[in-house]
Amino acid sequence: MSYLQVNFSIKFEFNILDDNMTKQNLNRIKAVLAEQNKTSTWLAREISKNPNTISKWCRNEMQPRLENLFQVAKALNIDVRELLVASKIL
């Protein structure tokens, strides 16, 4: 008996809503770029990503994959935890 291994991924996007039903900011990429006087275009070049993707991350319309978050932190020379908004999950 042989088995067929199937690899697939499902991509979906959603907005996490707070009690007021507004979109939450989950990452601080835009804030850290501003603190360091760097642009999203600079970041896109540094980590070889499409500038539109970086823009969506900065607007919190889309969240970076974990490995991309580490790339961002490395490019900005900061701890990856500085890119995340602290939250308390009930």
PyMOL Python script that loads the backbone (N, CA, C, O; Angstrom):
from pymol import cmd

cmd.read_pdbstr("""\
ATOM      1  N   MET A   1       0.855  -1.173   0.000  1.00  0.00           N
ATOM      2  CA  MET A   1       0.000   0.000   0.000  1.00  0.00           C
ATOM      3  C   MET A   1       0.901   1.237   0.000  1.00  0.00           C
ATOM      4  O   MET A   1       1.851   1.320   0.779  1.00  0.00           O
ATOM      5  N   SER A   2       0.605   2.168  -0.853  1.00  0.00           N
ATOM      6  CA  SER A   2       1.378   3.409  -0.879  1.00  0.00           C
ATOM      7  C   SER A   2       0.478   4.576  -0.499  1.00  0.00           C
ATOM      8  O   SER A   2      -0.734   4.559  -0.714  1.00  0.00           O
ATOM      9  N   TYR A   3       1.102   5.560   0.058  1.00  0.00           N
ATOM     10  CA  TYR A   3       0.375   6.746   0.489  1.00  0.00           C
ATOM     11  C   TYR A   3       0.817   7.937  -0.342  1.00  0.00           C
ATOM     12  O   TYR A   3       1.996   8.092  -0.657  1.00  0.00           O
ATOM     13  N   LEU A   4      -0.117   8.747  -0.678  1.00  0.00           N
ATOM     14  CA  LEU A   4       0.168   9.960  -1.414  1.00  0.00           C
ATOM     15  C   LEU A   4       0.209  11.111  -0.415  1.00  0.00           C
ATOM     16  O   LEU A   4      -0.768  11.388   0.281  1.00  0.00           O
ATOM     17  N   GLN A   5       1.331  11.756  -0.364  1.00  0.00           N
ATOM     18  CA  GLN A   5       1.453  12.896   0.536  1.00  0.00           C
ATOM     19  C   GLN A   5       1.009  14.143  -0.206  1.00  0.00           C
ATOM     20  O   GLN A   5       1.503  14.445  -1.292  1.00  0.00           O
ATOM     21  N   VAL A   6       0.092  14.847   0.379  1.00  0.00           N
ATOM     22  CA  VAL A   6      -0.434  16.058  -0.239  1.00  0.00           C
ATOM     23  C   VAL A   6      -0.080  17.239   0.646  1.00  0.00           C
ATOM     24  O   VAL A   6      -0.413  17.278   1.831  1.00  0.00           O
ATOM     25  N   ASN A   7       0.591  18.183   0.052  1.00  0.00           N
ATOM     26  CA  ASN A   7       0.927  19.407   0.772  1.00  0.00           C
ATOM     27  C   ASN A   7       0.087  20.532   0.207  1.00  0.00           C
ATOM     28  O   ASN A   7       0.050  20.728  -1.008  1.00  0.00           O
ATOM     29  N   PHE A   8      -0.575  21.257   1.050  1.00  0.00           N
ATOM     30  CA  PHE A   8      -1.347  22.397   0.600  1.00  0.00           C
ATOM     31  C   PHE A   8      -1.415  23.415   1.721  1.00  0.00           C
ATOM     32  O   PHE A   8      -1.185  23.098   2.888  1.00  0.00           O
ATOM     33  N   SER A   9      -1.725  24.602   1.356  1.00  0.00           N
ATOM     34  CA  SER A   9      -1.898  25.639   2.365  1.00  0.00           C
ATOM     35  C   SER A   9      -3.159  26.418   2.023  1.00  0.00           C
ATOM     36  O   SER A   9      -3.529  26.569   0.858  1.00  0.00           O
ATOM     37  N   ILE A  10      -3.784  26.892   3.042  1.00  0.00           N
ATOM     38  CA  ILE A  10      -4.979  27.707   2.878  1.00  0.00           C
ATOM     39  C   ILE A  10      -4.627  29.101   3.357  1.00  0.00           C
ATOM     40  O   ILE A  10      -4.172  29.291   4.484  1.00  0.00           O
ATOM     41  N   LYS A  11      -4.842  30.065   2.492  1.00  0.00           N
ATOM     42  CA  LYS A  11      -4.554  31.441   2.860  1.00  0.00           C
ATOM     43  C   LYS A  11      -5.875  32.151   3.129  1.00  0.00           C
ATOM     44  O   LYS A  11      -6.795  32.127   2.312  1.00  0.00           O
ATOM     45  N   PHE A  12      -5.937  32.767   4.271  1.00  0.00           N
ATOM     46  CA  PHE A  12      -7.112  33.560   4.576  1.00  0.00           C
ATOM     47  C   PHE A  12      -6.683  34.759   5.392  1.00  0.00           C
ATOM     48  O   PHE A  12      -5.677  34.724   6.100  1.00  0.00           O
ATOM     49  N   GLU A  13      -7.445  35.798   5.283  1.00  0.00           N
ATOM     50  CA  GLU A  13      -7.178  37.014   6.030  1.00  0.00           C
ATOM     51  C   GLU A  13      -8.416  37.381   6.819  1.00  0.00           C
ATOM     52  O   GLU A  13      -9.545  37.172   6.374  1.00  0.00           O
ATOM     53  N   PHE A  14      -8.185  37.926   7.987  1.00  0.00           N
ATOM     54  CA  PHE A  14      -9.296  38.399   8.784  1.00  0.00           C
ATOM     55  C   PHE A  14      -8.813  39.533   9.670  1.00  0.00           C
ATOM     56  O   PHE A  14      -7.621  39.649   9.953  1.00  0.00           O
ATOM     57  N   ASN A  15      -9.705  40.328  10.084  1.00  0.00           N
ATOM     58  CA  ASN A  15      -9.389  41.405  11.010  1.00  0.00           C
ATOM     59  C   ASN A  15      -9.817  40.968  12.399  1.00  0.00           C
ATOM     60  O   ASN A  15     -10.935  40.494  12.600  1.00  0.00           O
ATOM     61  N   ILE A  16      -8.921  41.132  13.345  1.00  0.00           N
ATOM     62  CA  ILE A  16      -9.271  40.839  14.725  1.00  0.00           C
ATOM     63  C   ILE A  16      -9.946  42.084  15.284  1.00  0.00           C
ATOM     64  O   ILE A  16      -9.392  43.181  15.224  1.00  0.00           O
ATOM     65  N   LEU A  17     -11.115  41.909  15.814  1.00  0.00           N
ATOM     66  CA  LEU A  17     -11.903  43.041  16.286  1.00  0.00           C
ATOM     67  C   LEU A  17     -11.865  43.129  17.797  1.00  0.00           C
ATOM     68  O   LEU A  17     -11.908  42.112  18.490  1.00  0.00           O
ATOM     69  N   ASP A  18     -11.785  44.348  18.304  1.00  0.00           N
ATOM     70  CA  ASP A  18     -11.843  44.543  19.739  1.00  0.00           C
ATOM     71  C   ASP A  18     -13.290  44.752  20.160  1.00  0.00           C
ATOM     72  O   ASP A  18     -14.203  44.585  19.351  1.00  0.00           O
ATOM     73  N   ASP A  19     -13.505  45.118  21.427  1.00  0.00           N
ATOM     74  CA  ASP A  19     -14.861  45.284  21.937  1.00  0.00           C
ATOM     75  C   ASP A  19     -15.642  46.361  21.185  1.00  0.00           C
ATOM     76  O   ASP A  19     -16.869  46.294  21.111  1.00  0.00           O
ATOM     77  N   ASN A  20     -14.948  47.347  20.629  1.00  0.00           N
ATOM     78  CA  ASN A  20     -15.613  48.423  19.896  1.00  0.00           C
ATOM     79  C   ASN A  20     -15.769  48.096  18.415  1.00  0.00           C
ATOM     80  O   ASN A  20     -16.187  48.952  17.636  1.00  0.00           O
ATOM     81  N   MET A  21     -15.442  46.881  18.023  1.00  0.00           N
ATOM     82  CA  MET A  21     -15.570  46.414  16.638  1.00  0.00           C
ATOM     83  C   MET A  21     -14.703  47.226  15.664  1.00  0.00           C
ATOM     84  O   MET A  21     -15.096  47.468  14.523  1.00  0.00           O
ATOM     85  N   THR A  22     -13.533  47.637  16.127  1.00  0.00           N
ATOM     86  CA  THR A  22     -12.598  48.313  15.245  1.00  0.00           C
ATOM     87  C   THR A  22     -11.363  47.440  15.073  1.00  0.00           C
ATOM     88  O   THR A  22     -11.027  46.645  15.950  1.00  0.00           O
ATOM     89  N   LYS A  23     -10.689  47.593  13.939  1.00  0.00           N
ATOM     90  CA  LYS A  23      -9.512  46.789  13.668  1.00  0.00           C
ATOM     91  C   LYS A  23      -8.398  47.150  14.645  1.00  0.00           C
ATOM     92  O   LYS A  23      -8.115  48.327  14.865  1.00  0.00           O
ATOM     93  N   GLN A  24      -7.769  46.132  15.230  1.00  0.00           N
ATOM     94  CA  GLN A  24      -6.658  46.342  16.153  1.00  0.00           C
ATOM     95  C   GLN A  24      -5.346  46.400  15.388  1.00  0.00           C
ATOM     96  O   GLN A  24      -5.191  45.768  14.344  1.00  0.00           O
ATOM     97  N   ASN A  25      -4.418  47.157  15.915  1.00  0.00           N
ATOM     98  CA  ASN A  25      -3.060  47.133  15.408  1.00  0.00           C
ATOM     99  C   ASN A  25      -2.333  46.015  16.133  1.00  0.00           C
ATOM    100  O   ASN A  25      -2.191  46.050  17.355  1.00  0.00           O
ATOM    101  N   LEU A  26      -1.875  45.029  15.387  1.00  0.00           N
ATOM    102  CA  LEU A  26      -1.206  43.890  15.989  1.00  0.00           C
ATOM    103  C   LEU A  26       0.309  43.998  15.917  1.00  0.00           C
ATOM    104  O   LEU A  26       1.020  43.367  16.698  1.00  0.00           O
ATOM    105  N   ASN A  27       0.801  44.797  14.981  1.00  0.00           N
ATOM    106  CA  ASN A  27       2.250  44.960  14.895  1.00  0.00           C
ATOM    107  C   ASN A  27       2.603  46.442  14.930  1.00  0.00           C
ATOM    108  O   ASN A  27       1.761  47.310  14.701  1.00  0.00           O
ATOM    109  N   ARG A  28       3.878  46.705  15.225  1.00  0.00           N
ATOM    110  CA  ARG A  28       4.376  48.070  15.359  1.00  0.00           C
ATOM    111  C   ARG A  28       5.381  48.417  14.263  1.00  0.00           C
ATOM    112  O   ARG A  28       6.228  49.289  14.457  1.00  0.00           O
ATOM    113  N   ILE A  29       5.298  47.755  13.134  1.00  0.00           N
ATOM    114  CA  ILE A  29       6.292  47.971  12.080  1.00  0.00           C
ATOM    115  C   ILE A  29       6.338  49.435  11.656  1.00  0.00           C
ATOM    116  O   ILE A  29       7.418  50.015  11.553  1.00  0.00           O
ATOM    117  N   LYS A  30       5.187  50.029  11.414  1.00  0.00           N
ATOM    118  CA  LYS A  30       5.139  51.433  10.987  1.00  0.00           C
ATOM    119  C   LYS A  30       5.753  52.350  12.042  1.00  0.00           C
ATOM    120  O   LYS A  30       6.506  53.264  11.708  1.00  0.00           O
ATOM    121  N   ALA A  31       5.432  52.108  13.314  1.00  0.00           N
ATOM    122  CA  ALA A  31       5.949  52.940  14.397  1.00  0.00           C
ATOM    123  C   ALA A  31       7.466  52.820  14.513  1.00  0.00           C
ATOM    124  O   ALA A  31       8.155  53.826  14.685  1.00  0.00           O
ATOM    125  N   VAL A  32       7.985  51.607  14.422  1.00  0.00           N
ATOM    126  CA  VAL A  32       9.433  51.415  14.540  1.00  0.00           C
ATOM    127  C   VAL A  32      10.161  52.029  13.345  1.00  0.00           C
ATOM    128  O   VAL A  32      11.235  52.611  13.504  1.00  0.00           O
ATOM    129  N   LEU A  33       9.585  51.902  12.159  1.00  0.00           N
ATOM    130  CA  LEU A  33      10.188  52.565  10.998  1.00  0.00           C
ATOM    131  C   LEU A  33      10.266  54.074  11.227  1.00  0.00           C
ATOM    132  O   LEU A  33      11.287  54.697  10.936  1.00  0.00           O
ATOM    133  N   ALA A  34       9.198  54.651  11.743  1.00  0.00           N
ATOM    134  CA  ALA A  34       9.180  56.098  12.008  1.00  0.00           C
ATOM    135  C   ALA A  34      10.203  56.463  13.085  1.00  0.00           C
ATOM    136  O   ALA A  34      10.904  57.468  12.959  1.00  0.00           O
ATOM    137  N   GLU A  35      10.290  55.662  14.131  1.00  0.00           N
ATOM    138  CA  GLU A  35      11.265  55.916  15.211  1.00  0.00           C
ATOM    139  C   GLU A  35      12.694  55.914  14.679  1.00  0.00           C
ATOM    140  O   GLU A  35      13.548  56.653  15.166  1.00  0.00           O
ATOM    141  N   GLN A  36      12.944  55.080  13.679  1.00  0.00           N
ATOM    142  CA  GLN A  36      14.291  54.963  13.123  1.00  0.00           C
ATOM    143  C   GLN A  36      14.484  55.805  11.855  1.00  0.00           C
ATOM    144  O   GLN A  36      15.508  55.704  11.178  1.00  0.00           O
ATOM    145  N   ASN A  37      13.490  56.631  11.550  1.00  0.00           N
ATOM    146  CA  ASN A  37      13.548  57.474  10.344  1.00  0.00           C
ATOM    147  C   ASN A  37      13.829  56.665   9.080  1.00  0.00           C
ATOM    148  O   ASN A  37      14.644  57.051   8.241  1.00  0.00           O
ATOM    149  N   LYS A  38      13.137  55.538   8.968  1.00  0.00           N
ATOM    150  CA  LYS A  38      13.273  54.678   7.794  1.00  0.00           C
ATOM    151  C   LYS A  38      11.909  54.539   7.136  1.00  0.00           C
ATOM    152  O   LYS A  38      10.874  54.737   7.772  1.00  0.00           O
ATOM    153  N   THR A  39      11.925  54.201   5.868  1.00  0.00           N
ATOM    154  CA  THR A  39      10.675  54.102   5.118  1.00  0.00           C
ATOM    155  C   THR A  39      10.314  52.652   4.838  1.00  0.00           C
ATOM    156  O   THR A  39      11.144  51.751   4.954  1.00  0.00           O
ATOM    157  N   SER A  40       9.067  52.453   4.470  1.00  0.00           N
ATOM    158  CA  SER A  40       8.629  51.109   4.100  1.00  0.00           C
ATOM    159  C   SER A  40       9.320  50.659   2.810  1.00  0.00           C
ATOM    160  O   SER A  40       9.543  49.465   2.605  1.00  0.00           O
ATOM    161  N   THR A  41       9.654  51.608   1.950  1.00  0.00           N
ATOM    162  CA  THR A  41      10.394  51.288   0.721  1.00  0.00           C
ATOM    163  C   THR A  41      11.781  50.761   1.058  1.00  0.00           C
ATOM    164  O   THR A  41      12.251  49.796   0.455  1.00  0.00           O
ATOM    165  N   TRP A  42      12.425  51.394   2.015  1.00  0.00           N
ATOM    166  CA  TRP A  42      13.736  50.924   2.483  1.00  0.00           C
ATOM    167  C   TRP A  42      13.611  49.497   3.010  1.00  0.00           C
ATOM    168  O   TRP A  42      14.422  48.633   2.675  1.00  0.00           O
ATOM    169  N   LEU A  43      12.588  49.250   3.837  1.00  0.00           N
ATOM    170  CA  LEU A  43      12.400  47.922   4.413  1.00  0.00           C
ATOM    171  C   LEU A  43      12.142  46.881   3.333  1.00  0.00           C
ATOM    172  O   LEU A  43      12.668  45.769   3.401  1.00  0.00           O
ATOM    173  N   ALA A  44      11.346  47.230   2.348  1.00  0.00           N
ATOM    174  CA  ALA A  44      11.054  46.307   1.250  1.00  0.00           C
ATOM    175  C   ALA A  44      12.344  45.884   0.549  1.00  0.00           C
ATOM    176  O   ALA A  44      12.533  44.707   0.240  1.00  0.00           O
ATOM    177  N   ARG A  45      13.224  46.844   0.302  1.00  0.00           N
ATOM    178  CA  ARG A  45      14.505  46.514  -0.338  1.00  0.00           C
ATOM    179  C   ARG A  45      15.371  45.641   0.568  1.00  0.00           C
ATOM    180  O   ARG A  45      16.001  44.689   0.108  1.00  0.00           O
ATOM    181  N   GLU A  46      15.397  45.973   1.852  1.00  0.00           N
ATOM    182  CA  GLU A  46      16.246  45.244   2.808  1.00  0.00           C
ATOM    183  C   GLU A  46      15.871  43.774   2.925  1.00  0.00           C
ATOM    184  O   GLU A  46      16.747  42.916   3.037  1.00  0.00           O
ATOM    185  N   ILE A  47      14.580  43.478   2.900  1.00  0.00           N
ATOM    186  CA  ILE A  47      14.153  42.087   3.106  1.00  0.00           C
ATOM    187  C   ILE A  47      13.607  41.450   1.829  1.00  0.00           C
ATOM    188  O   ILE A  47      13.018  40.370   1.866  1.00  0.00           O
ATOM    189  N   SER A  48      13.808  42.123   0.711  1.00  0.00           N
ATOM    190  CA  SER A  48      13.412  41.602  -0.612  1.00  0.00           C
ATOM    191  C   SER A  48      11.929  41.226  -0.673  1.00  0.00           C
ATOM    192  O   SER A  48      11.562  40.119  -1.069  1.00  0.00           O
ATOM    193  N   LYS A  49      11.103  42.170  -0.274  1.00  0.00           N
ATOM    194  CA  LYS A  49       9.647  41.984  -0.351  1.00  0.00           C
ATOM    195  C   LYS A  49       9.048  43.087  -1.205  1.00  0.00           C
ATOM    196  O   LYS A  49       9.650  44.144  -1.393  1.00  0.00           O
ATOM    197  N   ASN A  50       7.870  42.830  -1.713  1.00  0.00           N
ATOM    198  CA  ASN A  50       7.143  43.807  -2.509  1.00  0.00           C
ATOM    199  C   ASN A  50       6.757  44.995  -1.619  1.00  0.00           C
ATOM    200  O   ASN A  50       6.251  44.790  -0.516  1.00  0.00           O
ATOM    201  N   PRO A  51       6.984  46.224  -2.073  1.00  0.00           N
ATOM    202  CA  PRO A  51       6.603  47.399  -1.276  1.00  0.00           C
ATOM    203  C   PRO A  51       5.118  47.416  -0.899  1.00  0.00           C
ATOM    204  O   PRO A  51       4.761  47.918   0.167  1.00  0.00           O
ATOM    205  N   ASN A  52       4.258  46.877  -1.753  1.00  0.00           N
ATOM    206  CA  ASN A  52       2.830  46.822  -1.411  1.00  0.00           C
ATOM    207  C   ASN A  52       2.569  45.914  -0.217  1.00  0.00           C
ATOM    208  O   ASN A  52       1.690  46.192   0.599  1.00  0.00           O
ATOM    209  N   THR A  53       3.320  44.843  -0.116  1.00  0.00           N
ATOM    210  CA  THR A  53       3.190  43.931   1.025  1.00  0.00           C
ATOM    211  C   THR A  53       3.593  44.641   2.306  1.00  0.00           C
ATOM    212  O   THR A  53       2.892  44.562   3.314  1.00  0.00           O
ATOM    213  N   ILE A  54       4.727  45.336   2.264  1.00  0.00           N
ATOM    214  CA  ILE A  54       5.199  46.068   3.445  1.00  0.00           C
ATOM    215  C   ILE A  54       4.171  47.118   3.852  1.00  0.00           C
ATOM    216  O   ILE A  54       3.910  47.309   5.040  1.00  0.00           O
ATOM    217  N   SER A  55       3.590  47.794   2.871  1.00  0.00           N
ATOM    218  CA  SER A  55       2.574  48.799   3.146  1.00  0.00           C
ATOM    219  C   SER A  55       1.374  48.193   3.868  1.00  0.00           C
ATOM    220  O   SER A  55       0.842  48.797   4.798  1.00  0.00           O
ATOM    221  N   LYS A  56       0.948  47.011   3.449  1.00  0.00           N
ATOM    222  CA  LYS A  56      -0.172  46.341   4.116  1.00  0.00           C
ATOM    223  C   LYS A  56       0.181  45.956   5.542  1.00  0.00           C
ATOM    224  O   LYS A  56      -0.662  46.034   6.435  1.00  0.00           O
ATOM    225  N   TRP A  57       1.438  45.537   5.763  1.00  0.00           N
ATOM    226  CA  TRP A  57       1.879  45.230   7.124  1.00  0.00           C
ATOM    227  C   TRP A  57       1.852  46.495   7.973  1.00  0.00           C
ATOM    228  O   TRP A  57       1.391  46.471   9.114  1.00  0.00           O
ATOM    229  N   CYS A  58       2.344  47.596   7.418  1.00  0.00           N
ATOM    230  CA  CYS A  58       2.402  48.858   8.159  1.00  0.00           C
ATOM    231  C   CYS A  58       1.007  49.374   8.511  1.00  0.00           C
ATOM    232  O   CYS A  58       0.825  49.985   9.564  1.00  0.00           O
ATOM    233  N   ARG A  59       0.034  49.139   7.653  1.00  0.00           N
ATOM    234  CA  ARG A  59      -1.342  49.566   7.915  1.00  0.00           C
ATOM    235  C   ARG A  59      -2.126  48.525   8.717  1.00  0.00           C
ATOM    236  O   ARG A  59      -3.304  48.728   9.012  1.00  0.00           O
ATOM    237  N   ASN A  60      -1.482  47.423   9.067  1.00  0.00           N
ATOM    238  CA  ASN A  60      -2.124  46.320   9.790  1.00  0.00           C
ATOM    239  C   ASN A  60      -3.319  45.748   9.030  1.00  0.00           C
ATOM    240  O   ASN A  60      -4.265  45.240   9.632  1.00  0.00           O
ATOM    241  N   GLU A  61      -3.265  45.836   7.717  1.00  0.00           N
ATOM    242  CA  GLU A  61      -4.294  45.207   6.888  1.00  0.00           C
ATOM    243  C   GLU A  61      -3.986  43.732   6.693  1.00  0.00           C
ATOM    244  O   GLU A  61      -4.872  42.924   6.412  1.00  0.00           O
ATOM    245  N   MET A  62      -2.721  43.402   6.848  1.00  0.00           N
ATOM    246  CA  MET A  62      -2.254  42.035   6.699  1.00  0.00           C
ATOM    247  C   MET A  62      -1.095  41.872   7.671  1.00  0.00           C
ATOM    248  O   MET A  62      -0.344  42.819   7.904  1.00  0.00           O
ATOM    249  N   GLN A  63      -0.942  40.685   8.239  1.00  0.00           N
ATOM    250  CA  GLN A  63       0.144  40.459   9.184  1.00  0.00           C
ATOM    251  C   GLN A  63       1.226  39.607   8.537  1.00  0.00           C
ATOM    252  O   GLN A  63       0.928  38.676   7.789  1.00  0.00           O
ATOM    253  N   PRO A  64       2.492  39.932   8.829  1.00  0.00           N
ATOM    254  CA  PRO A  64       3.588  39.146   8.256  1.00  0.00           C
ATOM    255  C   PRO A  64       3.655  37.758   8.882  1.00  0.00           C
ATOM    256  O   PRO A  64       3.285  37.560  10.039  1.00  0.00           O
ATOM    257  N   ARG A  65       4.132  36.809   8.094  1.00  0.00           N
ATOM    258  CA  ARG A  65       4.405  35.483   8.637  1.00  0.00           C
ATOM    259  C   ARG A  65       5.514  35.627   9.672  1.00  0.00           C
ATOM    260  O   ARG A  65       6.270  36.598   9.649  1.00  0.00           O
ATOM    261  N   LEU A  66       5.608  34.673  10.566  1.00  0.00           N
ATOM    262  CA  LEU A  66       6.588  34.741  11.644  1.00  0.00           C
ATOM    263  C   LEU A  66       8.009  34.899  11.118  1.00  0.00           C
ATOM    264  O   LEU A  66       8.779  35.704  11.642  1.00  0.00           O
ATOM    265  N   GLU A  67       8.361  34.138  10.087  1.00  0.00           N
ATOM    266  CA  GLU A  67       9.726  34.243   9.557  1.00  0.00           C
ATOM    267  C   GLU A  67       9.977  35.631   8.960  1.00  0.00           C
ATOM    268  O   GLU A  67      11.100  36.132   9.021  1.00  0.00           O
ATOM    269  N   ASN A  68       8.951  36.254   8.387  1.00  0.00           N
ATOM    270  CA  ASN A  68       9.101  37.610   7.861  1.00  0.00           C
ATOM    271  C   ASN A  68       9.247  38.626   8.984  1.00  0.00           C
ATOM    272  O   ASN A  68       9.983  39.603   8.849  1.00  0.00           O
ATOM    273  N   LEU A  69       8.554  38.400  10.083  1.00  0.00           N
ATOM    274  CA  LEU A  69       8.674  39.292  11.235  1.00  0.00           C
ATOM    275  C   LEU A  69      10.112  39.278  11.764  1.00  0.00           C
ATOM    276  O   LEU A  69      10.649  40.315  12.154  1.00  0.00           O
ATOM    277  N   PHE A  70      10.725  38.097  11.773  1.00  0.00           N
ATOM    278  CA  PHE A  70      12.123  38.003  12.202  1.00  0.00           C
ATOM    279  C   PHE A  70      13.048  38.717  11.220  1.00  0.00           C
ATOM    280  O   PHE A  70      14.030  39.329  11.639  1.00  0.00           O
ATOM    281  N   GLN A  71      12.754  38.653   9.927  1.00  0.00           N
ATOM    282  CA  GLN A  71      13.544  39.386   8.937  1.00  0.00           C
ATOM    283  C   GLN A  71      13.443  40.889   9.164  1.00  0.00           C
ATOM    284  O   GLN A  71      14.439  41.608   9.079  1.00  0.00           O
ATOM    285  N   VAL A  72      12.241  41.352   9.451  1.00  0.00           N
ATOM    286  CA  VAL A  72      12.023  42.779   9.718  1.00  0.00           C
ATOM    287  C   VAL A  72      12.832  43.201  10.940  1.00  0.00           C
ATOM    288  O   VAL A  72      13.517  44.224  10.914  1.00  0.00           O
ATOM    289  N   ALA A  73      12.752  42.418  12.004  1.00  0.00           N
ATOM    290  CA  ALA A  73      13.484  42.736  13.234  1.00  0.00           C
ATOM    291  C   ALA A  73      14.991  42.791  12.972  1.00  0.00           C
ATOM    292  O   ALA A  73      15.682  43.683  13.465  1.00  0.00           O
ATOM    293  N   LYS A  74      15.483  41.851  12.210  1.00  0.00           N
ATOM    294  CA  LYS A  74      16.916  41.834  11.899  1.00  0.00           C
ATOM    295  C   LYS A  74      17.312  43.072  11.099  1.00  0.00           C
ATOM    296  O   LYS A  74      18.334  43.697  11.386  1.00  0.00           O
ATOM    297  N   ALA A  75      16.510  43.427  10.100  1.00  0.00           N
ATOM    298  CA  ALA A  75      16.806  44.613   9.283  1.00  0.00           C
ATOM    299  C   ALA A  75      16.803  45.883  10.130  1.00  0.00           C
ATOM    300  O   ALA A  75      17.597  46.795   9.899  1.00  0.00           O
ATOM    301  N   LEU A  76      15.902  45.932  11.112  1.00  0.00           N
ATOM    302  CA  LEU A  76      15.797  47.114  11.978  1.00  0.00           C
ATOM    303  C   LEU A  76      16.711  47.043  13.195  1.00  0.00           C
ATOM    304  O   LEU A  76      16.772  47.976  13.996  1.00  0.00           O
ATOM    305  N   ASN A  77      17.425  45.919  13.323  1.00  0.00           N
ATOM    306  CA  ASN A  77      18.358  45.714  14.435  1.00  0.00           C
ATOM    307  C   ASN A  77      17.668  45.844  15.803  1.00  0.00           C
ATOM    308  O   ASN A  77      18.152  46.532  16.702  1.00  0.00           O
ATOM    309  N   ILE A  78      16.522  45.159  15.926  1.00  0.00           N
ATOM    310  CA  ILE A  78      15.776  45.170  17.181  1.00  0.00           C
ATOM    311  C   ILE A  78      15.330  43.753  17.519  1.00  0.00           C
ATOM    312  O   ILE A  78      15.396  42.850  16.685  1.00  0.00           O
ATOM    313  N   ASP A  79      14.879  43.578  18.747  1.00  0.00           N
ATOM    314  CA  ASP A  79      14.290  42.310  19.168  1.00  0.00           C
ATOM    315  C   ASP A  79      12.918  42.188  18.517  1.00  0.00           C
ATOM    316  O   ASP A  79      12.165  43.162  18.473  1.00  0.00           O
ATOM    317  N   VAL A  80      12.591  41.024  18.021  1.00  0.00           N
ATOM    318  CA  VAL A  80      11.319  40.814  17.322  1.00  0.00           C
ATOM    319  C   VAL A  80      10.128  41.186  18.199  1.00  0.00           C
ATOM    320  O   VAL A  80       9.085  41.587  17.684  1.00  0.00           O
ATOM    321  N   ARG A  81      10.268  41.060  19.501  1.00  0.00           N
ATOM    322  CA  ARG A  81       9.160  41.390  20.413  1.00  0.00           C
ATOM    323  C   ARG A  81       8.792  42.869  20.370  1.00  0.00           C
ATOM    324  O   ARG A  81       7.672  43.243  20.716  1.00  0.00           O
ATOM    325  N   GLU A  82       9.734  43.710  19.947  1.00  0.00           N
ATOM    326  CA  GLU A  82       9.450  45.142  19.837  1.00  0.00           C
ATOM    327  C   GLU A  82       8.498  45.461  18.686  1.00  0.00           C
ATOM    328  O   GLU A  82       7.956  46.563  18.605  1.00  0.00           O
ATOM    329  N   LEU A  83       8.304  44.490  17.803  1.00  0.00           N
ATOM    330  CA  LEU A  83       7.398  44.699  16.660  1.00  0.00           C
ATOM    331  C   LEU A  83       5.964  44.307  16.967  1.00  0.00           C
ATOM    332  O   LEU A  83       5.069  44.552  16.158  1.00  0.00           O
ATOM    333  N   LEU A  84       5.737  43.709  18.107  1.00  0.00           N
ATOM    334  CA  LEU A  84       4.405  43.229  18.455  1.00  0.00           C
ATOM    335  C   LEU A  84       3.731  44.135  19.463  1.00  0.00           C
ATOM    336  O   LEU A  84       4.380  44.675  20.359  1.00  0.00           O
ATOM    337  N   VAL A  85       2.446  44.297  19.315  1.00  0.00           N
ATOM    338  CA  VAL A  85       1.652  45.066  20.261  1.00  0.00           C
ATOM    339  C   VAL A  85       1.283  44.116  21.400  1.00  0.00           C
ATOM    340  O   VAL A  85       0.704  43.054  21.171  1.00  0.00           O
ATOM    341  N   ALA A  86       1.620  44.504  22.611  1.00  0.00           N
ATOM    342  CA  ALA A  86       1.300  43.675  23.761  1.00  0.00           C
ATOM    343  C   ALA A  86      -0.211  43.624  23.954  1.00  0.00           C
ATOM    344  O   ALA A  86      -0.900  44.635  23.822  1.00  0.00           O
ATOM    345  N   SER A  87      -0.706  42.451  24.263  1.00  0.00           N
ATOM    346  CA  SER A  87      -2.140  42.323  24.506  1.00  0.00           C
ATOM    347  C   SER A  87      -2.368  41.250  25.551  1.00  0.00           C
ATOM    348  O   SER A  87      -1.535  40.370  25.770  1.00  0.00           O
ATOM    349  N   LYS A  88      -3.481  41.346  26.164  1.00  0.00           N
ATOM    350  CA  LYS A  88      -3.885  40.369  27.181  1.00  0.00           C
ATOM    351  C   LYS A  88      -5.076  39.611  26.619  1.00  0.00           C
ATOM    352  O   LYS A  88      -6.107  40.206  26.303  1.00  0.00           O
ATOM    353  N   ILE A  89      -4.935  38.314  26.496  1.00  0.00           N
ATOM    354  CA  ILE A  89      -6.010  37.485  25.997  1.00  0.00           C
ATOM    355  C   ILE A  89      -6.786  36.945  27.172  1.00  0.00           C
ATOM    356  O   ILE A  89      -6.215  36.324  28.068  1.00  0.00           O
ATOM    357  N   LEU A  90      -8.093  37.178  27.173  1.00  0.00           N
ATOM    358  CA  LEU A  90      -8.922  36.725  28.277  1.00  0.00           C
ATOM    359  C   LEU A  90      -9.358  35.299  28.093  1.00  0.00           C
ATOM    360  O   LEU A  90     -10.069  34.757  28.939  1.00  0.00           O
TER     361      LEU A  90
END
""", "prot")
cmd.dss("prot")
cmd.show_as("cartoon", "prot")
cmd.util.cbc("prot")
cmd.orient("prot")
